[in-house]
Amino acid sequence: FPLKSVTESFAKMIHGLKVEHLTDRVIQRSKRMILDTLGVGLLGTSTEVFYKAGQYSKIYSSNISSTVWGQPDFRLPPTYAAFVNGVAIHSMDFDDTWHPATHPSGAVLPVLTALSEALPQSPKFSGLDLLLAFSVGIEVQGRLMHFSKEANDIPKRFHPPSVVGTLGSAAAASKYLGLSWTKCREALAIAVSHAGAPIANAATQTKPLHIGNAARHGIEAAFLAMLGLQGNKQILDMEAGFGAFYANYSPKVLPSLDSHTWLLDQQDVAFKRFPAHLATHWVADAAASVRKHLVKGRAPLPVNHIQKIVLRIPDVQYVNRPFPDSEHEARHSFQYVACAMLLDGGVTVQSFHKSQINRPQVRQLLRKVELEYPPDNLPSFNTLYCEVSVTLKDGATFTERSSTFYGHWRNPLSQKDLQEKFRANASGMLPCDKVEGLIRIVEKLEDIEDCSVLTTLLKGPCPPQEASKSIQDVVIFSEELLMNFMNL
């Protein structure tokens, strides 16, 4: 029968998609996204913001629990396991990016690993079940982002993963839980009331919470829908509904399932080579090319001979940070990433440590940076470019431009390099055999009959002394926090 609304169309798509609708390209791209997300999530468990989120979440308990990635002695109720794993994924801004601009995987994968442990194991959830629910969660986010012209640009108001990620999480959970199409519709309506976070919290410890909250709220929306909670049945059709988040909101009814094509079939995602805002990767790419004109072999950069550094970039103010004072500000600084690449010849996880940010030579270079905003350089991840010019005191100027860096969806990482990134990220939290085991499992995920093999490998040991100290601190903190809550 004919669909009555966009919201109904989404709900029927979520409910109606089957594993036979998955194409080979969607499966392969989804597996690449899953592997990369597991790696950056495991790496993110070493961060301060993950530790704080974990301390807070420890006050919640349940007879049903799920794995916190890489933490064998730390389990949480599934909603909070999804929350802290989501925080870990975005804690270094190292996760994948799609266009229109959002981080699609971090809000979805923690939901599915948490549910795969928390739900009854009969019948077992297969790798194809996980791939289908994951792909549905990604698809919903992509289609929602296409509803607005504003969403084509780098965001200025709302952080997209906190908006569309929440609905993608609800969609993935609804699919995994086997909800009816009417319950899927209610889950989407409930999720919209959980959605939204301001871009002003970019470059702070709060930004990773956007991904964690999207994961947690999506599960909660699906659970509440299962219990019969109801919302507006046209939530995606209304300017006062989903349209409240975006200007120029213009919903389009989805094509019928018979003519369905996956957005992930049409466009890959970007995988980052270092943990920072995606726009800084263009600057790093151009700066690396300029450095080849300035430095021969292993010689140091002639910092004292540099007169000025000009960055010709799109006007993205929250990535304009002339003198970053923290790792999170440095990850969102065109200026810092350009200077770090010029000085060191590379940008890595260690580049964002406080000691690296505050080096005298870095500060000296930062004082020489000027920004220009060419009128043709629009703030869209699909079209922007970055140009770096370095002028020496003798008047010589060297200029290089980057239009597409290695890792962008137009120039994706090879499978070998993606796996090397995963190994580098995961090896600090998991032993070598588990790291290699995860690569093999994800590589053959569509053939896996029981998803529990994936979550079993994610329960990796952290260093003994560090683990015991962190868990003891968490318990003490949790007891104090709970007492404070009770006394309010």
C-alpha positions in Angstrom: 0.0 0.0 0.0 1.2 3.6 -0.6 3.4 5.2 2.0 1.9 8.1 3.8 5.0 10.0 5.0 8.8 10.2 5.0 8.8 8.8 8.5 6.8 5.8 7.5 9.0 5.3 4.5 12.1 5.2 6.8 10.5 2.8 9.2 9.4 0.4 6.5 12.9 0.5 5.0 14.5 -0.3 8.3 12.1 -3.1 9.0 12.0 -4.5 5.4 15.7 -4.7 4.5 17.0 -8.2 4.5 20.5 -9.7 4.2 19.8 -10.5 0.5 19.6 -6.8 -0.2 23.2 -6.3 0.9 25.5 -5.9 -2.1 29.1 -7.0 -2.2 30.3 -3.4 -2.2 28.2 -2.5 0.8 29.5 -5.6 2.7 33.1 -4.8 1.9 32.9 -1.1 2.7 31.0 -1.9 5.9 33.7 -4.3 7.0 36.3 -1.7 6.4 34.4 0.8 8.5 33.9 -1.8 11.3 37.6 -2.7 11.4 38.7 1.0 11.5 36.1 1.8 14.2 37.2 -1.0 16.4 40.8 0.2 16.1 40.2 3.8 16.9 37.8 2.7 19.7 40.5 0.5 21.3 43.1 3.3 21.0 40.6 5.7 22.5 40.3 3.7 25.7 43.7 5.2 26.7 42.4 8.8 26.8 41.4 10.9 29.7 37.9 11.6 28.4 37.2 7.8 28.1 38.4 7.4 31.7 36.1 10.1 32.9 33.1 8.7 31.0 33.9 5.3 32.4 34.1 6.6 36.0 30.7 8.2 35.6 29.1 5.1 34.0 30.3 2.8 36.7 27.5 4.0 39.0 25.0 2.1 36.8 24.6 -1.6 37.2 22.4 -4.4 35.8 22.1 -8.1 35.7 22.7 -7.8 32.0 26.1 -6.4 30.9 28.2 -5.9 27.9 32.0 -5.5 27.2 33.8 -2.2 27.4 36.3 -2.7 24.6 39.8 -3.7 25.7 38.8 -3.7 29.4 38.4 -7.3 30.7 37.3 -6.3 34.2 35.0 -3.5 33.2 31.5 -4.4 32.1 28.4 -2.1 32.0 24.7 -2.3 31.1 24.4 -2.4 27.3 23.3 1.2 27.0 26.3 2.5 29.0 28.7 0.0 27.3 27.6 1.6 24.0 28.0 5.0 25.6 31.6 4.6 26.8 32.7 2.7 23.7 31.2 5.5 21.5 33.1 8.1 23.6 36.3 6.1 23.0 35.8 6.0 19.3 35.6 9.8 19.0 37.9 10.7 21.8 40.8 11.4 19.4 38.7 12.5 16.4 40.2 9.5 14.6 37.0 7.9 13.3 35.7 7.8 9.8 33.9 10.7 8.0 31.3 10.6 5.3 29.7 13.2 3.0 27.5 15.1 3.7 29.7 15.6 6.8 29.2 13.2 9.7 31.1 10.4 11.5 28.8 7.5 10.7 30.2 4.4 12.4 30.9 5.4 16.0 27.2 5.8 16.8 26.2 2.4 15.4 28.9 -0.2 16.0 29.0 0.1 19.8 25.2 -0.5 19.8 25.5 -3.8 18.0 28.5 -5.2 20.0 26.6 -4.3 23.2 23.3 -5.9 22.1 25.0 -9.0 20.7 26.1 -9.8 24.2 23.1 -8.6 26.1 20.4 -10.3 24.1 19.5 -14.0 24.5 21.8 -16.2 22.5 19.1 -18.2 20.9 18.9 -17.8 18.1 22.5 -16.6 17.7 23.2 -13.4 15.8 25.4 -14.0 12.8 27.9 -11.8 11.1 25.4 -11.1 8.4 22.9 -10.0 11.0 25.4 -7.5 12.3 26.4 -6.3 8.9 22.8 -5.7 7.9 22.0 -3.8 11.1 25.2 -1.8 10.8 24.5 -0.9 7.1 21.0 0.1 7.9 22.3 2.4 10.7 24.7 4.0 8.2 22.1 4.3 5.4 19.6 6.1 7.6 22.3 8.7 8.6 23.3 9.2 5.0 19.7 9.7 3.7 18.9 12.1 6.6 22.0 14.2 5.7 20.8 14.5 2.1 17.6 16.3 3.3 19.3 19.6 3.7 21.5 21.8 1.5 23.0 23.1 4.7 24.3 19.6 5.5 26.5 19.6 2.4 28.8 22.1 4.1 31.0 21.6 7.1 28.6 22.2 10.0 28.2 25.5 11.8 25.4 24.9 14.3 24.8 21.2 15.2 27.4 18.4 15.3 25.9 16.0 12.8 26.7 12.7 14.6 24.7 13.9 17.6 21.7 14.4 15.3 21.7 11.8 12.5 23.9 9.4 14.5 21.2 9.2 17.2 18.7 8.1 14.6 21.1 5.8 12.9 21.8 4.2 16.3 18.0 3.8 16.8 17.6 2.3 13.4 20.5 -0.2 13.8 19.1 -1.3 17.3 15.6 -1.6 15.9 16.8 -3.8 13.1 19.0 -6.0 15.3 16.1 -6.3 17.8 13.6 -7.3 15.0 11.1 -4.5 15.7 8.0 -4.2 13.6 7.8 -1.3 11.2 5.5 0.6 13.5 7.9 0.2 16.4 10.8 1.3 14.1 8.8 4.5 13.4 8.3 5.1 17.2 12.0 4.5 17.8 12.9 7.2 15.3 10.4 9.6 16.8 11.8 9.0 20.3 15.4 9.3 19.0 14.7 12.8 17.5 13.9 14.0 21.1 17.3 12.7 22.2 19.2 14.3 19.3 21.4 17.4 18.9 24.5 18.9 20.3 26.1 22.3 19.4 29.3 22.5 17.4 30.6 25.0 20.0 31.8 22.0 22.0 34.1 21.0 19.3 37.8 20.9 20.4 36.8 20.1 24.0 36.5 16.9 26.0 32.7 17.1 25.6 32.7 16.5 21.8 33.4 12.7 22.2 30.3 12.5 24.3 28.2 13.4 21.2 29.1 10.0 19.7 28.6 8.2 23.0 25.3 9.8 23.6 24.1 9.0 20.1 24.9 5.3 20.6 23.3 5.2 24.1 20.2 7.2 23.1 19.6 5.0 20.0 19.4 1.9 22.2 17.2 3.6 24.7 14.8 4.8 21.9 14.5 1.2 20.6 13.9 -0.2 24.1 11.3 2.4 24.8 9.5 1.8 21.5 9.4 -1.9 22.4 7.7 -1.0 25.7 5.0 0.9 23.7 6.2 4.5 24.1 4.9 6.6 21.3 6.0 9.8 19.5 5.0 11.9 16.5 4.2 9.7 13.6 5.5 12.3 11.1 8.6 13.3 13.0 10.8 13.3 9.9 8.3 15.2 7.8 8.0 18.3 9.9 10.1 21.4 10.1 9.3 21.4 13.8 10.5 17.7 14.0 13.7 16.6 12.4 13.7 19.8 10.4 14.4 21.8 13.6 18.1 20.9 13.3 18.7 22.1 9.7 18.0 25.1 7.6 16.7 24.6 4.1 15.1 21.3 5.3 13.4 19.6 2.3 12.4 16.0 3.0 12.1 13.6 0.0 10.1 10.4 0.2 12.4 7.4 -0.1 12.1 5.2 -3.2 10.3 1.9 -2.7 12.3 -1.0 -1.4 12.2 -2.7 -4.8 14.2 0.2 -6.3 16.4 0.7 -3.3 20.0 1.6 -3.8 22.5 1.9 -0.9 24.3 5.2 -0.5 27.3 3.3 0.7 27.3 1.6 -2.7 27.7 5.0 -4.4 30.4 6.6 -2.1 33.1 5.3 0.2 34.0 7.0 3.5 37.2 8.8 4.5 39.6 7.0 6.9 42.0 9.3 8.7 45.7 8.7 8.9 46.1 10.8 12.0 43.7 11.8 14.8 42.4 15.2 13.9 39.5 17.0 12.2 39.2 15.9 8.6 39.8 19.3 7.1 43.3 19.4 8.6 44.3 16.4 6.5 44.3 18.6 3.4 46.6 21.1 5.2 48.9 18.2 6.3 49.1 16.9 2.7 50.0 20.2 1.2 52.5 21.0 4.0 54.2 17.6 3.5 54.8 18.6 -0.2 56.2 22.0 0.7 58.5 20.5 3.3 60.3 18.5 0.5 61.4 21.9 -1.0 62.8 23.0 2.4 64.4 20.0 3.8 66.9 17.6 2.3 67.2 14.1 3.8 67.1 14.2 7.6 68.1 17.8 7.9 66.0 19.9 10.4 63.5 22.4 9.1 65.2 25.8 8.8 62.7 27.5 11.2 64.8 30.7 11.6 64.9 31.2 7.8 61.2 31.1 7.4 59.6 34.6 7.0 55.9 33.6 6.8 53.5 30.6 6.3 50.3 31.2 4.4 47.4 28.8 4.5 44.7 29.2 1.9 41.8 27.3 3.3 38.0 27.3 3.5 36.4 29.5 6.2 35.8 27.0 9.0 36.1 29.0 12.2 36.0 26.1 14.6 39.2 24.7 13.0 40.8 28.1 13.1 42.9 28.0 16.3 46.1 30.0 16.1 47.6 28.9 19.4 46.0 25.7 20.6 46.5 25.0 24.3 45.2 21.4 24.5 45.2 18.2 22.5 41.6 18.7 21.5 42.2 22.3 20.3 45.3 21.1 18.4 43.2 18.4 16.6 40.9 21.3 15.4 43.7 23.7 14.3 44.7 24.2 10.7 47.7 26.2 12.0 49.0 23.5 14.4 48.7 20.6 11.9 50.5 22.5 9.2 53.3 23.5 11.5 53.7 20.0 13.0 53.9 18.5 9.5 56.5 21.2 8.4 58.6 20.7 11.5 58.4 16.9 11.9 57.6 15.5 8.4 54.6 13.6 9.8 51.6 13.9 12.1 50.9 11.0 14.5 49.0 10.2 17.7 52.0 11.6 19.6 51.9 14.9 17.8 48.9 15.9 20.0 50.5 15.3 23.3 50.9 18.4 25.4 54.7 18.3 25.3 54.6 18.3 21.5 52.1 21.1 21.2 54.1 23.4 23.5 57.5 23.0 21.9 59.3 26.4 21.4 59.9 25.7 17.7 56.1 24.9 17.2 55.2 28.2 18.9 57.8 30.0 16.8 56.2 28.6 13.6 52.7 29.3 14.7 53.5 33.0 15.1 54.4 33.1 11.4 51.1 31.7 10.1 48.6 33.7 8.2 45.2 32.6 6.8 43.6 33.4 3.5 40.1 32.4 2.4 39.9 32.1 -1.4 36.2 32.8 -2.5 36.2 29.6 -4.5 37.3 27.4 -1.6 33.9 26.4 -0.1 33.6 24.6 3.2 32.5 21.3 1.9 34.5 18.1 2.4 33.7 17.1 -1.1 35.1 20.2 -2.9 37.5 22.0 -0.6 41.2 22.4 -1.1 44.1 23.6 1.0 47.2 25.5 -0.2 50.3 26.0 1.9 52.9 28.7 1.0 56.2 29.1 2.8 58.2 32.3 2.2 61.8 32.4 3.3 63.7 35.5 4.4 65.7 35.5 1.1 62.3 35.9 -0.7 62.0 32.4 -2.1 58.4 31.1 -1.9 57.3 27.5 -2.1 53.6 26.6 -2.7 51.8 23.3 -2.8 48.0 22.5 -3.0 46.1 19.5 -1.9 42.7 18.7 -3.4 42.4 15.1 -2.4 44.5 13.5 0.4 45.2 9.8 0.7 42.4 8.4 2.8 39.6 10.6 1.3 36.7 8.8 -0.2 38.0 9.7 -3.6 41.4 8.2 -2.7 40.7 5.6 -0.1 43.2 3.7 2.0 44.3 0.4 0.6 43.2 -2.6 2.6 46.8 -3.2 3.6 47.2 0.3 5.0 43.8 0.1 6.7 44.9 -3.1 8.5 48.2 -1.5 9.4 46.3 1.5 11.0 44.1 -1.0 12.9 47.2 -2.9 14.2 48.9 0.3 15.3 45.7 1.5 17.1 44.7 -1.8 18.7 48.1 -3.2 19.7 48.4 -1.0 22.8 45.2 -2.6 24.3 45.2 -6.1 22.9 47.8 -8.8 22.6 49.0 -9.6 19.1 47.0 -12.8 18.7 43.7 -11.0 19.5 44.6 -8.1 17.1 45.2 -10.6 14.3 42.2 -12.5 15.3 40.0 -9.5 15.0 41.3 -8.7 11.5 40.5 -12.3 10.4 37.0 -12.2 12.0 36.1 -8.9 10.4 37.5 -10.0 7.0 35.2 -13.0 7.0 32.3 -11.4 9.0 29.6 -12.4 6.5 30.6 -16.1 7.0 30.6 -16.0 10.9 27.6 -17.8 12.4 27.9 -16.4 15.9 28.9 -12.8 16.6 30.1 -13.6 20.1 33.5 -14.5 18.7 33.9 -10.8 17.9 33.0 -9.6 21.4 35.1 -12.3 23.0 38.2 -10.9 21.2 37.4 -7.4 22.3 37.8 -8.3 26.0 41.5 -7.6 25.9 43.8 -7.1 28.9 45.3 -3.7 29.7 48.6 -3.5 31.6 48.1 -5.1 35.0 49.2 -2.2 37.3 47.4 0.4 35.2 44.2 -1.7 35.0 44.0 -2.4 38.8 44.6 1.2 39.6 42.0 2.5 37.2 39.3 0.1 38.3 40.1 0.9 42.0 39.8 4.6 41.3 36.6 4.1 39.4 35.0 2.2 42.3 36.0 4.8 44.8 34.8 7.6 42.5 31.5 5.8 41.8 30.7 5.3 45.5 31.3 9.0 46.2 29.4 10.2 43.1 26.4 7.9 43.9 26.3 9.3 47.5 26.4 12.8 46.1 23.5 12.0 43.8 21.5 10.6 46.6 22.0 13.6 48.8 20.8 16.1 46.1 
